[in-house]
Amino acid sequence: MFLGWYDPDKKRPAVEKLAEAVERYVEKFGSEPCVCLTSAADAAELTGKTELPVRSVSFISRYTYYVGVEDEPEELDLAA
């Protein structure tokens, strides 16, 4: 489950935006997110500045952050 966060304010640092996204995620879901998915540019800006693992993905636009928990893939039952 992910929460999408968009903040196009160029004057605010990405680490501040991510902190707000994490805060809202905790308010909404009652637990901490495990990962942040964002654009390559934002991921580069966040490198070394946050404890939350940050992963860049090509399909997310700049100034957008998806914080949450990735679903575990279901295991295939090959014995059936």
C-alpha positions as CSV (number, residue, x, y, z in Angstrom):
1,M,0.0,0.0,0.0
2,F,1.4,3.4,-1.0
3,L,0.5,7.0,-0.4
4,G,1.2,9.4,-3.2
5,W,2.6,12.8,-2.4
6,Y,3.0,15.7,-4.8
7,D,4.7,19.0,-3.9
8,P,6.0,21.1,-6.8
9,D,7.5,23.9,-4.6
10,K,11.0,24.3,-6.0
11,K,12.1,26.3,-2.9
12,R,11.6,23.5,-0.5
13,P,14.1,20.6,-0.2
14,A,13.1,17.1,-1.1
15,V,13.9,15.8,2.3
16,E,11.3,18.2,3.8
17,K,8.7,17.0,1.3
18,L,9.5,13.4,2.0
19,A,9.2,14.0,5.8
20,E,5.7,15.4,5.2
21,A,4.7,12.4,3.1
22,V,5.9,10.0,5.8
23,E,4.0,11.9,8.5
24,R,0.8,11.7,6.5
25,Y,1.3,8.0,5.8
26,V,1.7,7.4,9.5
27,E,-1.4,9.4,10.3
28,K,-3.5,7.6,7.7
29,F,-2.2,4.0,8.1
30,G,-0.9,3.9,11.6
31,S,2.5,2.5,10.7
32,E,5.8,3.6,9.2
33,P,6.5,3.2,5.5
34,C,9.3,0.9,4.3
35,V,10.3,2.6,1.1
36,C,10.0,5.7,-1.0
37,L,9.6,5.6,-4.8
38,T,10.4,8.8,-6.7
39,S,11.9,10.3,-9.8
40,A,15.7,9.9,-10.5
41,A,16.2,13.6,-9.8
42,D,14.5,13.6,-6.5
43,A,16.2,10.3,-5.5
44,A,19.6,11.9,-6.2
45,E,18.7,14.8,-4.0
46,L,17.6,12.5,-1.2
47,T,20.7,10.3,-1.3
48,G,22.3,10.1,2.1
49,K,19.8,12.4,3.7
50,T,17.1,10.0,4.9
51,E,16.9,6.7,6.7
52,L,14.0,5.6,4.6
53,P,15.2,3.6,1.5
54,V,14.7,5.7,-1.6
55,R,14.3,4.0,-5.0
56,S,14.2,5.9,-8.3
57,V,11.7,4.7,-10.9
58,S,11.2,6.0,-14.4
59,F,7.4,6.2,-14.4
60,I,7.2,8.7,-11.5
61,S,7.4,12.4,-12.4
62,R,9.5,15.0,-10.6
63,Y,8.3,16.3,-7.2
64,T,6.2,13.1,-6.6
65,Y,6.8,10.7,-3.8
66,Y,5.2,7.3,-3.2
67,V,5.8,6.1,0.4
68,G,4.6,2.8,1.7
69,V,5.1,-0.9,1.9
70,E,5.5,-3.1,-1.2
71,D,3.3,-6.2,-1.3
72,E,5.2,-9.5,-1.2
73,P,4.7,-11.5,-4.4
74,E,2.6,-14.5,-3.9
75,E,4.5,-17.8,-4.2
76,L,3.4,-20.1,-6.9
77,D,2.4,-23.6,-5.9
78,L,4.4,-25.6,-8.4
79,A,3.4,-28.9,-6.8
80,A,-0.2,-28.6,-8.0
